[in-house]
Amino acid sequence: MKNSLNLNDDKMDSFAKATVKYNVEKQLRSKYDKILAEKKEKASRKGKVIKMSSFLKVAVVVIAVLGSVFLIQETLYDSSSQSIAQNFLDQTVIHGNPDITRKGVSTATQLQREANDAYTHQDFALAIAKYEEHKTHNEISSLDQFYLGISHLKTKNYSEAIEQFEKLKVTENIRIEEVDWLLGLALVLSDQEKKAISILEEIVAEKKYKAKEASKLLDKMK
């Protein structure tokens, strides 16, 4: 066939090779561009996912914080007077009688030591048993009676706790103000709010031990 471009065989061969080379390179470039575009798209999606993931993490933290604030507010403002009284009771410092726990004190009986040791280690059920046993052999001191009352209060024996604290109110007692406060708590926890209010109002009016806490309880009860 006659060459319309008037090219000899060598030129035709070179032209054909150049054409093939161009087409191959074009296809390779197209394929490479397609692969590159896909990678960019994946990277873009991944970036969006990472950004979204980070956003969700922040959102979860914010929701958790807001939820905690809400729960705290519920506890502070919507708790019952009994819940508040129980919280105050849980904060009561447990302290034993140093004269009893100290070795070599002849005035303390073995039962007193055992009772006080149980009380100090917050084994209130054992403390009650030991104090009650001690009462059958000896006259119980006001301090022992004070610890016995707290032990009953801590084990939710409210009527027994009230009995001990009311006895202490009519005796000489260096911890009378603490007795008033604990008696008030025991009355609140046993649903005797009318009596509790009377005790708590006295604590607030005379600015006794735990007057601030007593005022908070009164605000909730009135």
Summary of the structure (lengths in Angstrom):
residues: 222
radius of gyration: 41.9
end to end distance: 115.8
largest distance: 138.7
contacts: 576
relative contact order: 0.07
helix: 77%
strand: 0%
